[in-house]
Amino acid sequence: MSVLIITIFALGYIAIALEHKIKLNKAASALITGVLCWVVYIVFMPDKQIINEQLTGHLGELSGILFFLLSAMTIVELIDSHDGFNIITDRITETNKRSLIWIVGFITFFLSAILDNLTTTIVMISLLRKLIKDDKDRLFFVGTVVIAANAGGAWSPIGDVTTTMLWIGGQITAFKIMGKLILPSLVCLVVPLTFISFKLSGKVERTENINSTQRTSLPEKEQKIVLFSGISVLILVPVFKALTNLPPYMGILFGLGILWIITEVLHWSKDEENKHNLSVVHALHKIDTSTILFFLGILIAISALQSTGILMKLAHFMTVSIGNESIVVISIGLLSSIVDNVPIVAAVQGMYDLTQYPTDHFFWEFLAYCAGTGGSALIIGSAAGVAAMGMEKINFFWYLKKISWLALIGFFSGAFVYILQDLILH
């Protein structure tokens, strides 16, 4: 059974990678892969009821991610329809590619620590569409955003799901993880940025200069209200989670509801034709639903690997066969570029208790870094990468050829800095 499920997962992975060659949308490949993995699982198991209960439990977790993604994309579309991002892009006057990519990288890095890597990626890609007209130029910037978002999320307890898991689980503390990982995470970004900046030359052509006639005639006051309300909703999601102990998707759904009311009140007196393009309903129509379905298919497939115990066995095998703590954690980070880092980290949390590795131990902190940044090695290795792939239609092999090696250099550079830093501090 396990061999068959792994084979289906591998074939599905190949189909996603070869999307442009076989001319089959990656969302279709992901959905078929996910469902077939569960079909095989339930066929080989005598107790069908337990399998259905496992699937229902996983869908409860997955729906949280999907609703979060849906809400974040809707908020971003709503800000965009009100030309809110123009307030930011009008202030970014730099057109030199080398300078601009450093600006974009650092904004993404620090924004990801405040929001999270997924939301930050969605916001930054929306900004890049305003800043850069040429699709080929923009792809390098989007690749940088994926690396920067994952690096920025790793050093913050609310920036990445796996870091949050370790924080909630008591393996790390907020201030220690921020102090210990900010330098390695920064190196993880700076090294690839240095290489990328040498590849770029010339100036970018701004989208607004070409399509300035397409701007809305909204007063700047309304643009600012929607922009700052939307950004505030995104930033306050972690606060909502801390205050209520409810999952993040509840916070962003609540925020979307508030933003919905704000926009309705803003355009109360307008006629229906003018109001429609500025409504949440219109924003929902503009969302790329195939990206959400792609997410669903990938996550369903990975949940099957988790339920069958394949991921647990893999984590255990790596720990026993490798032995060395640093190499084990680095391997887990690289593995997270193929399968989701969340179940892998969850498996590791279950294998080791706090008596073996106490809170803020080298092992947990290094795991937070590697699991958070290792996914950048492949475009479908992180939530940020999957979102970027869906929004910008990035070719799997283009990313593999142009960005993966840069992400790996950054990953290993940051890992070296963390190990060196730990040796010096101890």
N, C-alpha and C positions, 0 to 999 in steps of 0.2 A: 504493500500500500504506500509506504513512505517513498519508495523509489518512483512509483507512478506519479505521485503528487509532485515530487521534485522535478520529474521530467516535464509534466504539464506546465509547471511554473517556469522552467527554463525555456520551453518553447514559446510561452507567452511573452517572456522577457525578450526573446529574439524577435518576435513579431512586432513588439513595440519599438525595438531598436531599428528594425527594417521598415518602419512605417512608410517612408517615402519610396522605397524600392517596391514593396508589394502593393502599395496604394490602398492600404487598409487603415482606417482611422485607429489611432492608438487606444481610444476609449473602447472601441469594439473588442480589440484584442484583450484589454485589461478585464473587461466585464466577463468575457468568455472564459478567460484563465481563472478568474476568481470563482465563478460558479462551478466550473469543472473540478477544481480542487476540492470543493465541498461535496460534490456529487460522488467522487471517488471515496472520500472519507466516510460518508454515510453508508455507501454500498458495502464497504468492508467491515462495518461495525454492527454488532448484533442489536445494541440498544439505540434505536433511532431517536427516542425521546431525548436522551442526553445530548446527542449531536445537535438537535434542534434548539435545545436550551443553550448550548454553547454558542451557536450561531446568533441567537437572539441577544445574548449577553454582549457579543462582539459588536453587533449592529448598534447596540446602545452606545458603545464607546465611539464607533465610527460616525454615527449620526452627529455627535458633538463636534467632530472635526469638520464634517460637511456643512453643518449649519453655521459654524464659525466662518468657514470659507465663503459661503453664500452671503452672509451678512456683511463681511468685510468687503467683498467685491461690490455689493450693492451700495455701500457707503462711499466707496471710491468712485463708482459710476455717478452717484448723486453729486458729489463734489465736482466731478468733471463736467457734468451737464450744466452746472452753475458757473463754470469757468473759474472755480476756486483755485485750481492749481496754477492758473496764470499769475496769481498774486505771488506765488513762490518763484515760478520760472522767469517772470519779468525781472526778478531781483538777482537771478543767476545770469550775469551778462557774459561770462566766460564762454568763448567759442573754440579756443585752442583745445584740441582733443586730449593732449597730455595733461594739461591742467584740469580740464573738466572731469577726467576719469578719477583723479585724486579727490576732487570735491565730492563726486557721486559716491565713491568708495567710503569716505569718512562719514558722510551724512548717513549712509546705509548702516554702517558699523554701529554708530551710537544710537540711531533710531531703533535698530533691532533690539538693543539692550533694554530700551524703554517699552517698546511694543512687544513684538516677537518676530522671528525670522519670516514667517509666512505673511503676516500682515504687512510688514515692512517691504517685502518683495513686491506685493501687489501695488502698494503706494508708489514705490520708486519706479516701477515699470510704467505706471501711468504718467509720472513726471518725465521720464525719458522719452515717451511718445511726443511730449510737448517740446522737449529740448532738441531732439535729433530726428531729422526727417528721413535720412537714408537708412534703410533696413539693415544693410550689412554693417554699417558703423554702429548702429544701435545694439546689434547682437553682442559685440565685445563688451559693451557697457552693461548689458543684461547679465552676461557671464560673470562680470565683476560684482554685480549686485548679489548674485547667488552666493559667491564666496564670502563677500562682506557681511551679508545677512546671517549666514551660518556662523561666521567667526564672531560677530557681534552678539549673537544669541547665546553662545557658549559660556561667556563669562558673567552673564546675568542670571539670577535665579528665576526670572520670568521671561527670559529671552528665547529659551528653547524648551521643548517638552521634556527632554531627557534630563536637563539640568533641574527643571521644576520637580520632576519625579524624585531625583536624588535629594533635593531640598526638603520636599514633603516627607520623604522616607527617613530623614534624620541623618543621612550619610554625609551631607555637607551643610554648612551654615552660610547665610547670605553674604555677610561682610567678608568672610574668609575666602569664599569662592571668587568674589569680585576682585579682591586684592591679589590673589594668587594667579588668576587666569587672564587678567586684562592684558598683561604684557605678551604672553604666548599667543593670545587671540589676535592682538594687534600685529604681531610678527606674521601670523598666518595670513593676514590681509596685505601687509606692506610688501612682502616678498613678491607675491604675484602681481601686485600693482606696479612694482618696479619693472618687471619683465614686460607687462602689457604696455606700459607707457613708452617703452622703446620701440614697440611695434607700431605705435600710432604716430601720425604726423598730419599736419594741416589743421583745418578748421571744420567744425560741424556746421551743417545748414539747419537753421532753426525752423521747426514746423510752423510756428506762429507767423513767421515772415511770409510763408507761402499761403497759409490759410487764414490770414487775419480777418478776412471778410466773413468767415464762418463763426466768429465770436458772437456770443449773445449780447443783447443790449441791456443786460441787467445792471442795475446800479452797483457800484463797488461795495456798498454797504451790505447788500444781499449776498454778494459773493463771499465777503469776509465772514458773515454770520454762518453760512453753510460750511465754509472751510474750517473755521475754528471749532464749530460744533462737531463736525465729523472727526477731526483730529482729537478733540477732547474725549469723544466717545471711545475711540480706539485706545487712547492712553489710560483712560479710567477703568478699562476692563480688568487689569490686574488688581486695582483697588477694590472693585466690586467683588472679585473672587476672595480677596483677603477679608473683607468685611462680612460676607454672607456665607463663605465656604461652599458656594455653588460653583459649578464648572464654568470656564471662560465663555462658552457659547451662550450661556444664560445672560451674562453681562452684555455681550455684544448684541444679542437679540433685544434686550431691554433698551440699549442705546439706539439701535435702529428704530425702535418704536418712538423714542423721544425725537430723533431726527426727522422721522416721518411727520410728526405733529408740527415741528418747527417749520418744515417746508410747506405744509398745508396752510399754516397761519400766514407765512410770508406771502403766499400767492392767493390768498383768500379772495381778493377782489378782482383777480384776473379772469379773463374768459377761458373757457375750457380748452380751446385750441392752443393758446399760449401756455397754459398751466400744465398740459399733458406732458410735454417734453421735459418739464422740470420736476416731475413727480417720481415717487419711489416705484410706482407701477412701471413707468417707462424704463427706469434704471434696471429693474428686474428683467425686462425684455432684452436689454442689451448685454446681459451677462452671458459669457460663453459656457453654456450648460455642459458641453462635452468635456470641459476641464474637470467639472465636478464629478461627472460619471467616470472619468479616467481615474480620479482619486479614489472613488468608491471601489472600482474593480481591483486596483492595486492593493488597497487596504483589506479587502475581502480575501484576496489570495494570500496575503501575509498572515492574516488571522487564521487561515487554515493550517499554515506551517506552524503557527504557534499552538493551536489546539491539538494537533497531532503529536506535539512534543519534539518536533524536528529541530526547532530553534534552541530549545533547552539542551537537547543532546549535542547540538553543534557547539554551544557555549561551554558545556561540560568537557567535550572532547578537546577543545582549544586549551582550556585551563589545565587539563591533565597532561596533554601531550607537549605543550610548550613550556609550561612551568614558570618562566620568567615573567614577573608582574608587568613590566613595561611593554614587553613584546605582546603579551596577551591583550593588554588594553589597546595598543596600536592596531592589532589584528581586528579587534572588535570595531574600532573606528573605521577601518577599511571595509569590513564586512557590512557596515551600515550603509555603504553606498550601493549595495546590491539588495539587501532586505532592510526593512524599516528599523531604525535604531531603537524605537520604543520597546518592542517585545524583546530585543536583544538585551537592552539595559534592564528590563524587568526580570529577565531570566537570571542575569548576573546578580541583581539585588536579592533574588531568592536563594542563590547559591552561597552567598557569603553574609554572615551576620556582623553586627557591630562589635562583637567580642573579638573577632578575627581582624577586622579592619575598622577601628573606631571612627567616630565622626571627624571629618576633615583630614582623614588619612590620605597619603599620596595616591593610593589606588583609586579612591572615589573622585578626587579632584582631577586626576589625569583621565579617568573615565568620562567625566563631564566634558573635558576638552575634546577628547578623541571622538566620542559619540556625537558631539555637536558639530564638529568641523569635518569629519571624515566623509559625510554624505555629499560634500561638494565635488568629490572625485567623479561622480556620474550625474547626469542631469536628472535622473529619476531616483537619486539617492537621498533626497531630502524633500520636505514639504515645500521649501522655497524653490528648489529646482523643478519640481513637478508643476508648481504654479507658473513659473517662468516658461516652461515648455508649453503649457497650455495656452498662455496669453500671447506669446510671441511665435508660436509654431516652430520652436527650435528643433532642428534635426539632431537626433541622438548622436550620430557619428560626427557631425560638425562640432558639437560640444566635446566629444571624446578626443577629437583631433586638436582643437584649438584651446580648450579651457582645462580639460582634465589634468594634463601634466602640470599646469600652473597651480591648480588646486592642490595637487599632491606635493609639490615643492613647498607650498605654504603650510600644508598640514605637517610635514616632517620638520620644517624649520621651527614651527611653533612648538612641536613636541620636544625637539632638542632644547629649546629655550626653557620649557617648563622643567625638564629633567635637570638641566644645569642650574636653574634657579632653586630647585628643591635641594640640590647638593650644597649650594652655597649657604642657603638659609639654615640647613641642618648641620 
